[in-house]
Amino acid sequence: MRDGVPKKDEAAAAGIDRREFTAAAVMAMLAGVTITIGGCGGGGGGTGPSPTQSPSSDPTTGDRLGNVSANHGHVARLEAARLAAGNEVTLDIRGSADHPHTVTLTAEEVVAIRNGQRVGKGSSDEDFHTHTVTFN
C-alpha cells in the first residue's frame, strides 16, 4: 500500500476486483480534499436571490458599486474617499442579507477600480458559501 492506496498486485492478493480497487483508490485520493461551493443560491439568508447586476457607480456620490455573484441582498460599495486614497480596504458587503461577507481589495486593486479597470475578488467564506464581487 502506498499513500493509502493499495497497489494492484496487493489488491489481487486481497481478492478485490477492479471496481473495488478503483473505488478504494478514488476514496483515498479524495480523503483530504475540501470542496467549497461558491455563491449563494438561497438556503443561507435573505428573502431569496436578487438581481446580480448593479450600476458600476453612484453618480450622486462617486462611489463604485460592485456586482455580487449569486446575490441575495449583499451590497458592495467602495466609497469615493477610499477610491481617492488608493489604500488597501476591506469591505463589509452584508447589505440586507442575514449574514456578513467581507472582500479585501489591495491598494493596487483600488487604484485599478478608480482608473476604470475591471477587478473581481472573492468574498470571505461565511454561512458555507462565498461570492465574487466584480467592479467595473
QUINORMO-V384275 format. One line per field, one symbol per residue. phi: phi as a letter, one per 20 degrees, with the letter a starting at -180 (. if undefined). psi: psi as a letter, one per 40 degrees, with the letter a starting at -180 (. if undefined). Layout:
BEGIN
phi=???
psi=???
END
This chain:
BEGIN
phi=.clndffgffffffndegfffffffffffegdeddddenedomcqmdofdgeebffbdfednfddeeeflfbofcdcdfgfffffmefbdeedglefebebccddfgffffffgenefcdceefeclmbccddddm
psi=hhfehiiddddddefiiddddddddddddedehhhhhiihfaeeiafiiiiehiieihdddeihhihhififeihhhhiddddddfiiihhhfdbeieiiiihhhiddddddddeeihhhiiiihiffiiihhhi.
END
